[in-house]
Amino acid sequence: MLFIEYPKCSTCKKAKKWLESHKIEFEDRHIVEANPTKEELEKWIPRSGLDMKRFFNTSGMKYKDLGLKDKLADMTAEEKISLLASDGMLVKRPIIVGEKVVLVGFKEKEWEEALL
């Protein structure tokens, strides 16, 4: 399992603690130091079953500063993926990536169903 987080994020801390308490092994990755690549996102987004918009950190300063709320609807999938790959602070976190699962954000019930 790959666990992508921003260490200062309280939701990421909660998710990490949850993984550790359930003895789920994972490789930890800092989302800013090693941002998801275009290639990774092109694999993960379809595998997640989520709309691409769910991969954006819509409550983040960067998202708001760039006015993405109004711009995303007019962007192509390729443009959105390039944008996400350009800056880890635009990506919703945490992300957990396994062989058969990609989860974005931390919802305990969702994680229990997918990982336990």
Sequence and secondary structure as in RCSB ss.txt:
>XXXX:A:sequence
MLFIEYPKCSTCKKAKKWLESHKIEFEDRHIVEANPTKEELEKWIPRSGLDMKRFFNTSGMKYKDLGLKDKLADM
TAEEKISLLASDGMLVKRPIIVGEKVVLVGFKEKEWEEALL
>XXXX:A:secstr
 EEEE TT HHHHHHHHHHHHTT   EEEETTTT   HHHHHHHHHHHTS GGGGB TTSHHHHHTTHHHHGGGS
 HHHHHHHHHH GGGB S EEE SS EEES  HHHHHHHH 
